Amino acid sequence: MTIDLVRTRPAITSASSTAMEGQKSTDEHLVGR
């Protein structure tokens, strides 16, 4: 079970960071207008 947690955690962090980047770019587009 510990190995599963170690394997899935990076995927969760990368997914959340990708979502944050997407939100950031969306905000930039809104501000650009």
DSSP file (Angstrom, degrees, kcal/mol; ACC not computed):
  #  RESIDUE AA STRUCTURE BP1 BP2  ACC     N-H-->O    O-->H-N    N-H-->O    O-->H-N    TCO  KAPPA ALPHA  PHI   PSI    X-CA   Y-CA   Z-CA
    1    1 A M     >        0   0    0      0, 0.0     4,-2.2     0, 0.0     5,-0.2   0.000 360.0 360.0 360.0 -37.1    0.0    0.0    0.0
    2    2 A T  H  >  +     0   0    0      1,-0.2     4,-2.3     2,-0.2     5,-0.2   0.910 360.0  52.2 -61.9 -39.6    2.8    2.4    0.7
    3    3 A I  H  > S+     0   0    0      1,-0.2     4,-2.2     2,-0.2    -1,-0.2   0.901 107.0  53.3 -63.7 -39.7    4.2    1.8   -2.8
    4    4 A D  H  > S+     0   0    0      1,-0.2     4,-2.6     2,-0.2     5,-0.2   0.922 109.0  49.0 -60.9 -43.4    0.8    2.7   -4.3
    5    5 A L  H  X S+     0   0    0     -4,-2.2     4,-2.2     1,-0.2    -1,-0.2   0.925 111.1  49.4 -62.3 -43.6    0.7    5.9   -2.3
    6    6 A V  H  < S+     0   0    0     -4,-2.3    -1,-0.2     1,-0.2    -2,-0.2   0.861 114.3  46.2 -64.3 -34.5    4.2    6.9   -3.5
    7    7 A R  H  X S+     0   0    0     -4,-2.2     4,-0.6    -5,-0.2    -2,-0.2   0.877 116.3  42.5 -76.9 -36.7    3.3    6.1   -7.1
    8    8 A T  H  X S+     0   0    0     -4,-2.6     4,-2.0    -5,-0.2    -2,-0.2   0.776 100.0  71.0 -83.6 -25.2   -0.1    7.9   -7.1
    9    9 A R  H  X S+     0   0    0     -4,-2.2     4,-2.6    -5,-0.2     5,-0.2   0.932  96.6  49.9 -60.7 -47.6    1.1   11.0   -5.2
   10   10 A P  H  > S+     0   0    0      0, 0.0     4,-2.7     0, 0.0    -1,-0.2   0.885 109.8  53.1 -57.8 -36.9    3.2   12.5   -8.1
   11   11 A A  H  X S+     0   0    0     -4,-0.6     4,-2.2     2,-0.2    -2,-0.2   0.908 109.9  47.7 -64.5 -40.4    0.3   12.0  -10.5
   12   12 A I  H  X S+     0   0    0     -4,-2.0     4,-2.5     2,-0.2    -1,-0.2   0.923 113.7  46.6 -66.6 -43.7   -2.0   13.9   -8.2
   13   13 A T  H  X S+     0   0    0     -4,-2.6     4,-2.6     1,-0.2     5,-0.2   0.913 113.1  48.6 -66.5 -40.9    0.5   16.8   -7.7
   14   14 A S  H  X S+     0   0    0     -4,-2.7     4,-2.2    -5,-0.2    -1,-0.2   0.893 112.1  49.8 -66.5 -37.6    1.2   17.0  -11.4
   15   15 A A  H  X S+     0   0    0     -4,-2.2     4,-2.1    -5,-0.2    -2,-0.2   0.922 112.8  46.0 -66.5 -42.9   -2.5   17.0  -12.2
   16   16 A S  H  X S+     0   0    0     -4,-2.5     4,-2.3     2,-0.2    -2,-0.2   0.893 112.8  49.9 -67.8 -38.3   -3.2   19.8   -9.7
   17   17 A S  H  X S+     0   0    0     -4,-2.6     4,-2.3     2,-0.2    -1,-0.2   0.883 109.8  51.6 -67.5 -36.2   -0.2   21.8  -10.9
   18   18 A T  H  X S+     0   0    0     -4,-2.2     4,-2.3     2,-0.2    -2,-0.2   0.908 109.7  49.7 -65.2 -40.4   -1.5   21.4  -14.5
   19   19 A A  H  X S+     0   0    0     -4,-2.1     4,-2.5     1,-0.2    -2,-0.2   0.903 109.9  51.3 -63.9 -40.4   -4.9   22.6  -13.4
   20   20 A M  H  X S+     0   0    0     -4,-2.3     4,-2.4     1,-0.2    -2,-0.2   0.908 109.9  49.3 -63.2 -41.4   -3.3   25.6  -11.7
   21   21 A E  H  X S+     0   0    0     -4,-2.3     4,-2.5     2,-0.2    -1,-0.2   0.908 110.5  50.6 -65.2 -40.1   -1.3   26.5  -14.8
   22   22 A G  H  X S+     0   0    0     -4,-2.3     4,-2.1     1,-0.2    -2,-0.2   0.917 111.5  47.7 -62.9 -42.9   -4.5   26.2  -16.9
   23   23 A Q  H  X S+     0   0    0     -4,-2.5     4,-2.5     1,-0.2    -1,-0.2   0.892 110.8  52.7 -63.8 -38.8   -6.3   28.5  -14.5
   24   24 A K  H  X S+     0   0    0     -4,-2.4     4,-2.3     1,-0.2    -2,-0.2   0.927 109.9  46.6 -63.9 -45.0   -3.4   30.9  -14.6
   25   25 A S  H  X S+     0   0    0     -4,-2.5     4,-2.2     1,-0.2    -1,-0.2   0.880 111.3  52.8 -66.4 -36.2   -3.4   31.1  -18.4
   26   26 A T  H  X S+     0   0    0     -4,-2.1     4,-2.2     2,-0.2    -1,-0.2   0.922 109.0  49.4 -63.7 -42.9   -7.2   31.6  -18.4
   27   27 A D  H  X S+     0   0    0     -4,-2.5     4,-2.7     1,-0.2     5,-0.2   0.907 109.2  52.5 -61.6 -41.1   -6.8   34.5  -15.9
   28   28 A E  H  X S+     0   0    0     -4,-2.3     4,-2.4     1,-0.2    -1,-0.2   0.898 108.4  50.5 -62.8 -39.4   -4.1   36.0  -18.1
   29   29 A H  H  X S+     0   0    0     -4,-2.2     4,-1.4     2,-0.2    -1,-0.2   0.919 111.6  48.0 -64.5 -41.7   -6.5   35.8  -21.2
   30   30 A L  H  < S+     0   0    0     -4,-2.2     3,-0.2     1,-0.2    -2,-0.2   0.913 113.6  46.7 -64.9 -41.3   -9.3   37.5  -19.2
   31   31 A V  H  < S+     0   0    0     -4,-2.7    -1,-0.2     1,-0.2    -2,-0.2   0.867 106.0  60.3 -68.2 -34.9   -6.9   40.3  -18.0
   32   32 A G  H  <        0   0    0     -4,-2.4    -1,-0.2     1,-0.3    -2,-0.2   0.851 360.0 360.0 -62.2 -33.7   -5.5   40.7  -21.5
   33   33 A R     <        0   0    0     -4,-1.4    -1,-0.3    -3,-0.2    -2,-0.2   0.492 360.0 360.0 -72.4 360.0   -9.0   41.6  -22.7
